[in-house]
Amino acid sequence: MPFETALREDARQRIAQIGQAEILVGIPSYNNAGTIAHVVNMAAQGMVKHFPDMKPVLINSDGGSSDGTRQVVLDTPVPPGVEVIATQYQGLPGKGSAFRAIFEAARALGAKACVVVDSDLRSITPQWIKLLADPVVGQGYDYVTPYYSRHKYDGTITNNITFPMTRMLYGLEVRQPIGGDFGFSGNLVNAYLERGDWESDIARYGIDIWMTTKAINESGRVCQARLGAKVHDAKDPALALGPMFVQVVGTLFSLMTTYQSQWESVTSVERAPIYGPEIEAELEPVPVSIGAMITKLHLGAEEYWSLWQQILTSESQSAIEGILAQTESEYHFPAADWARIVFDFAVAYNKRGSCRNLALSPDEIISVMTPLYYGRTAGLANESWYMDMATFEEEIIQSQAREFVKLKPYLIEHWEE
């Protein structure tokens, strides 16, 4: 049964006691007792130091942690004047439900500016709160996305899909559309609460790309904030990103139908303004298992080839056959082939009723796509193994993004078939 609110009674009572707030920081969590105290401390300091004339509230929206995360939040010292709420949200388990509780708290308190930050951050400083909130408070932006320095193998879903797809579809270059740390206005909070389907993947990992896409298409007042390095509990993409991939990419694809009239007419790209000074960053390495990802691609081909034939054009099928024939030492997965494959799956996801009689649910379509994502990520890693970050960004990520734009007519042609 759907929940009418993500806030439990204890949180609603605490909000009523506080009454109102002008700036709010929300921290979603699940079993983050080892890292969340630092995040709470930095966020609270940031509100007091950089927005001294605004009443601050910090809310921890927890998914039912068993390690005492909420108690750590309550026990963490904060500057005088900062009100702290630690509550367990209700609804589908997931990051989006945690955000929903934060949105509801912000609306109930009348917050003008809101910031959300991940609970496993080790690189957050008080300055992050200024950088994420100040464009909202002082410059009239509705939405602020992070502009990090990240290790080249951190954020592979971003690098391979959400960044090039968002850039190509909506004509705005937002480098980290699912970064996890955002600033947004009270007006946008209301829009999110009024339009959110909290029984879908928006309640899980789909929340970030949904928020960013909504902000681009319904507000337009979007900028990026330089935050320096993002140091957190990054994971090997070969081992940990399968469910997240399904939820993020499914949400991204579903929004293509919602905003079809917008993206079909977009023919150019501009970069969202970047706020804040350049920050030198020291990056922690992220493990990546190229051989394991290539193995996942081959296993996927054995299991799903007949389904790939229903989803992919003959051009994409031929490309995959060539990729599968390579040895690991020569392994390469061209960006142009990857762009066409992503477009084929986007069409199948949205047009599955008429796509070669494809009898798969939306989630099943994305699951069938997942081995190909591993294959492209292995190719990206193989191609960039000895590259420094600047070279990687320009020759791999930006080049791939330009390939998506170049091939947009292919997407439109197959979308309209």
C-alpha positions in Angstrom: 0.0 0.0 0.0 1.5 3.4 -1.0 2.5 5.7 1.8 1.0 9.2 1.8 4.1 10.5 3.4 7.7 9.4 3.9 7.9 11.1 7.3 7.1 9.1 10.4 5.2 10.6 13.3 8.4 11.3 15.3 9.8 13.3 12.5 6.6 15.2 12.0 6.5 16.1 15.7 10.1 17.2 15.6 9.5 19.4 12.6 6.5 21.0 14.3 8.7 21.8 17.3 11.3 23.5 15.1 8.6 25.4 13.3 10.6 26.8 10.3 14.0 26.9 8.6 15.6 28.9 5.9 18.3 26.5 4.9 18.2 22.7 5.3 20.8 19.9 4.7 19.6 16.4 4.2 21.7 13.3 4.5 20.2 9.9 3.3 21.8 6.9 5.0 21.9 3.2 5.4 24.4 1.6 7.8 26.8 4.5 7.6 27.8 4.8 11.2 31.5 4.8 10.3 31.4 7.9 8.1 28.3 10.0 8.8 29.6 11.9 11.8 32.1 13.7 9.6 29.4 14.5 7.1 27.1 15.9 9.8 29.9 18.0 11.4 31.0 19.5 8.1 27.4 20.2 6.9 26.4 21.9 10.1 29.6 24.0 10.2 29.0 25.0 6.6 25.4 26.3 7.2 26.5 28.3 10.3 29.7 29.7 8.7 28.5 30.6 5.3 24.8 31.4 6.0 24.8 33.0 9.4 21.6 34.9 8.9 19.6 31.8 7.9 18.0 29.4 10.4 19.7 26.0 9.8 18.2 22.5 10.1 20.0 19.2 9.4 17.9 16.0 8.8 19.2 12.5 8.5 16.8 10.3 6.5 17.7 6.7 7.3 16.7 3.4 5.7 16.5 1.4 8.9 20.2 1.0 9.7 21.3 -1.7 12.1 24.6 -0.2 13.1 23.3 2.8 15.0 23.7 5.4 12.2 20.9 7.6 13.6 22.3 7.7 17.1 25.7 8.7 15.7 24.0 11.6 14.0 22.3 12.7 17.2 25.5 12.3 19.2 27.7 14.3 16.8 28.4 17.8 18.1 27.1 20.7 16.0 27.4 24.4 16.4 24.8 26.2 18.5 21.6 27.0 16.6 21.6 24.0 14.3 18.6 21.8 14.8 19.1 18.1 14.1 16.5 15.5 13.1 17.4 11.8 12.7 14.5 9.7 11.5 13.8 6.5 9.6 11.8 7.2 6.4 8.8 5.1 5.4 8.1 3.8 1.9 9.9 1.6 -0.6 13.5 1.0 0.6 15.8 3.2 -1.3 17.6 6.5 -1.8 14.6 8.2 -3.4 12.3 7.4 -0.5 15.0 9.0 1.8 15.0 12.1 -0.4 11.2 12.2 -0.4 11.3 12.5 3.4 13.9 15.3 3.1 11.7 17.1 0.5 8.7 16.9 2.8 10.7 18.2 5.8 12.0 21.1 3.7 8.5 22.0 2.5 7.0 21.7 6.0 9.7 24.0 7.4 9.5 26.5 4.5 13.2 26.2 3.6 14.4 28.5 0.8 17.5 26.5 0.0 18.2 22.8 0.4 21.3 20.7 0.1 21.6 16.9 0.0 24.9 15.1 0.5 26.0 11.5 0.6 26.6 9.9 4.0 29.8 8.2 3.0 31.8 11.3 2.0 35.3 11.7 3.3 36.1 14.7 1.2 33.3 17.0 2.2 34.2 20.4 3.8 32.0 23.2 5.1 32.8 24.9 1.8 30.7 22.3 0.0 27.5 23.7 1.6 28.3 27.2 0.5 29.1 26.1 -3.1 25.9 24.0 -3.4 23.5 26.5 -1.7 24.9 29.9 -2.6 23.8 29.8 -6.3 20.2 29.2 -5.0 20.4 31.8 -2.1 22.1 34.6 -4.0 21.9 34.0 -7.7 18.5 32.7 -8.5 19.3 29.2 -9.6 16.9 26.4 -8.8 19.3 23.5 -9.1 23.0 23.0 -8.5 24.8 19.8 -9.5 28.2 18.8 -8.3 31.3 19.3 -10.5 33.8 16.9 -9.0 37.3 15.7 -9.7 36.7 11.9 -9.7 39.0 9.0 -10.4 38.5 7.9 -14.0 36.9 4.6 -13.0 34.6 6.1 -10.4 31.2 6.9 -11.8 31.1 4.5 -14.8 27.3 4.8 -15.2 27.7 8.5 -15.3 30.6 8.4 -17.8 29.0 5.9 -20.1 25.3 6.7 -20.0 23.8 9.4 -17.9 26.3 12.2 -18.9 26.4 11.6 -22.7 22.6 10.9 -22.8 21.5 13.9 -20.8 23.9 16.2 -22.8 22.7 14.8 -26.1 19.0 14.7 -25.3 18.5 18.1 -23.6 21.3 20.2 -24.9 22.8 21.0 -21.5 26.2 19.7 -20.4 25.9 18.7 -16.7 29.0 16.6 -15.9 27.6 14.8 -12.9 23.8 14.4 -13.4 23.7 11.6 -10.8 26.5 12.8 -8.5 24.5 12.4 -5.2 25.3 15.9 -3.8 22.9 18.7 -4.9 21.5 22.0 -4.0 18.0 23.1 -4.9 15.4 25.7 -4.2 12.2 25.4 -2.1 10.2 25.9 -5.4 11.8 22.9 -6.9 11.1 20.9 -3.7 7.4 21.5 -4.3 7.6 20.5 -7.9 9.4 17.2 -7.0 6.8 16.3 -4.4 3.8 17.1 -6.7 5.2 15.1 -9.6 7.0 12.1 -8.0 5.9 8.5 -8.5 7.2 7.2 -5.2 6.3 3.6 -6.1 8.7 3.5 -9.0 12.5 3.4 -9.4 12.4 7.1 -8.4 12.1 5.8 -4.9 15.4 4.0 -5.3 18.6 4.9 -7.3 16.5 6.5 -10.1 16.1 9.6 -7.9 19.2 11.6 -9.0 18.6 11.4 -12.8 14.9 12.1 -12.3 15.7 15.3 -10.2 18.3 16.5 -12.8 16.1 15.8 -15.8 13.1 17.5 -14.2 15.2 20.5 -13.3 16.7 20.9 -16.8 13.3 20.6 -18.5 11.0 22.3 -16.1 13.2 25.0 -14.5 16.1 25.6 -16.8 17.9 27.5 -14.0 20.7 24.9 -13.5 24.4 25.4 -12.7 27.3 23.3 -11.5 29.5 23.8 -8.4 33.2 22.9 -8.2 33.7 20.7 -5.1 37.1 19.4 -5.7 37.6 15.6 -5.2 34.8 13.3 -4.3 36.3 10.7 -2.0 33.8 8.1 -0.8 33.3 4.4 -0.7 33.6 3.7 -4.4 33.1 0.2 -5.7 34.5 -1.9 -8.5 31.9 -1.6 -11.3 32.3 -5.3 -12.1 31.1 -6.3 -8.7 28.6 -3.8 -7.3 26.6 -1.7 -9.8 24.1 -4.1 -11.4 20.9 -3.0 -9.5 21.8 0.6 -9.6 22.3 0.4 -13.4 18.8 -1.0 -13.9 17.1 1.7 -11.8 19.1 4.7 -13.1 19.0 3.7 -16.8 15.3 2.7 -16.6 14.4 6.1 -15.1 16.6 7.9 -17.7 14.9 6.0 -20.5 11.3 6.5 -19.2 11.8 10.2 -19.1 12.5 10.3 -22.8 8.8 9.7 -23.4 7.9 12.4 -20.9 10.1 15.0 -22.6 10.1 13.8 -26.2 8.9 17.1 -27.6 11.9 18.8 -25.9 14.7 16.5 -26.8 13.7 15.8 -30.4 14.1 19.5 -31.2 17.5 20.0 -29.5 20.3 20.4 -32.0 23.1 22.0 -30.0 24.8 21.7 -26.6 25.8 24.3 -24.1 27.6 23.8 -20.8 25.7 24.6 -17.6 27.6 27.5 -15.8 30.2 26.4 -13.2 30.3 28.2 -9.9 33.3 28.3 -7.6 37.1 28.4 -8.0 39.3 25.7 -9.3 40.2 23.3 -6.5 43.3 21.0 -6.5 42.3 17.4 -5.8 44.0 14.3 -4.8 42.1 11.3 -6.0 42.0 7.8 -4.5 42.3 4.9 -7.0 39.2 2.9 -7.8 39.6 -0.8 -8.5 38.4 -2.1 -11.8 38.4 -5.7 -13.0 38.6 -5.6 -16.8 38.7 -9.4 -17.2 35.7 -9.9 -15.0 33.7 -7.4 -17.0 34.7 -9.0 -20.3 33.6 -12.3 -18.9 30.2 -10.8 -18.0 29.8 -9.6 -21.6 30.5 -13.1 -23.0 28.2 -14.7 -20.5 25.5 -12.2 -21.4 25.9 -13.0 -25.0 25.4 -16.7 -24.3 22.2 -16.0 -22.3 20.7 -13.1 -24.2 21.8 -13.3 -27.8 18.3 -14.1 -29.1 16.9 -11.1 -27.1 19.6 -8.8 -28.4 18.7 -9.8 -31.9 15.1 -8.5 -31.2 16.3 -5.3 -29.6 19.4 -4.3 -31.7 19.7 -3.2 -35.3 21.7 -5.4 -37.6 24.5 -2.8 -37.4 24.7 -3.1 -33.7 24.6 -6.9 -33.8 27.5 -7.0 -36.2 29.5 -4.6 -34.0 29.0 -6.9 -30.9 30.0 -10.0 -32.9 33.3 -8.2 -33.7 33.8 -7.2 -30.1 33.2 -10.8 -28.8 35.8 -12.2 -31.3 38.6 -10.1 -29.7 41.1 -11.4 -27.3 41.4 -9.6 -23.9 44.8 -8.1 -24.8 43.3 -6.4 -27.9 39.9 -5.8 -26.5 38.2 -2.6 -27.7 34.6 -1.4 -27.6 34.2 1.7 -29.8 32.2 4.7 -28.5 30.1 4.9 -31.7 29.0 1.3 -31.4 28.1 1.9 -27.7 26.1 5.0 -28.6 24.0 3.0 -31.1 23.5 0.2 -28.6 22.3 2.6 -26.0 19.9 4.2 -28.5 18.6 0.7 -29.6 17.8 -0.1 -26.0 16.2 3.3 -25.3 13.9 2.7 -28.3 13.1 -0.9 -27.1 12.4 0.3 -23.6 9.9 3.0 -24.7 8.4 1.2 -27.8 8.5 -2.4 -26.6 4.9 -3.0 -27.6 5.8 -2.6 -31.2 9.5 -3.5 -31.1 9.7 -6.8 -33.0 7.1 -8.3 -30.6 9.4 -7.9 -27.7 7.8 -9.6 -24.7 10.0 -8.2 -21.9 9.2 -5.9 -19.0 11.0 -2.5 -18.8 13.3 -3.8 -16.0 14.0 -7.0 -18.0 15.1 -4.9 -21.0 17.6 -3.0 -18.8 18.8 -6.2 -17.2 19.5 -7.6 -20.7 21.5 -4.5 -21.5 23.7 -4.8 -18.4 26.3 -7.2 -19.8 26.8 -4.7 -22.7 27.4 -1.9 -20.1 30.1 -4.1 -18.6 31.6 -4.6 -22.0 31.8 -0.9 -22.8 33.2 -0.2 -19.3 35.9 -2.8 -19.9 36.7 -1.1 -23.2 36.9 2.3 -21.6 39.3 1.0 -19.0 41.5 -0.8 -21.5 41.7 2.2 -23.7 42.5 4.7 -20.9 44.6 2.6 -18.6 47.7 4.7 -18.9 46.0 8.1 -19.3 46.1 10.9 -16.9 42.8 12.4 -15.8 42.9 15.4 -18.1 43.6 13.2 -21.2 40.9 10.7 -20.1 38.3 13.5 -19.7 38.9 15.0 -23.2 39.9 12.0 -25.3 37.5 9.4 -23.8 34.5 11.0 -22.0 34.1 14.2 -24.0 34.8 12.4 -27.2 32.2 9.8 -26.4 29.7 12.5 -25.6 30.3 14.2 -28.9 29.7 10.8 -30.6 26.3 10.5 -28.9 25.3 14.0 -30.4 26.7 13.0 -33.8 24.5 9.9 -33.9 21.3 11.6 -32.5 19.7 11.3 -36.0 20.1 7.5 -35.7 18.1 7.6 -32.4 15.4 9.8 -33.9 15.0 7.7 -37.0 14.6 4.4 -35.0 12.4 6.1 -32.4 9.9 7.2 -35.0 9.9 3.9 -37.0 
